[in-house]
Amino acid sequence: MFGKRKAKFVTCPRCGLKMLEGTPSCEDCGLVFERLEMATNKDAKRKIKRGDRDFIIKTTKLPKDVKWWKLLLMAIFTGLAGGHNYYVGRYLRGAIYSIIFGITVLCVVFNSYIMAYWEGYMELIGGLLIGPFGIAWLCDILFIIIRKFKVPIAIDLQAQDMDELIKEN
């Protein structure tokens, strides 16, 4: 009763299969977990810009080139404009945040003109636009705090190249 330990499981970031901790590779998709240690967000951003998404995996384990505290501060202070998403290479999501933030700023600046045309509908438009957007921003901050925010990383699946890098290090 006292000597039993619960088995710890890890989840493969590519296929989502749960397996025992310490397993060297995923039994389903073949991903070698040592390669995750060498993967970087900088390479992922470069591949995303080129449109090459074949070797991109989103993982909650932050790579060496993404700092947790920097990501959290960017989410708090520039998160409404999508800054934290641009920082990690989630460009589409960052663009959506920026567009909604821009529309919100325009609605605040030109409030009197908008109110003249849409008298009773401004609260509805504001609630439908800003409400879910604000909740998504707060969820991003929460996910960063509890370390569940997914960051894209680039993994080279060519076994020969990676084996050579492992031997050199």
Beta strands, then each sheet from edge to edge (+ up, - down):
strand 1: 9-11
strand 2: 18-20
strand 3: 56-59
strand 4: 151-154
sheet 1: 1+ 2-
sheet 2: 3+ 4-
end
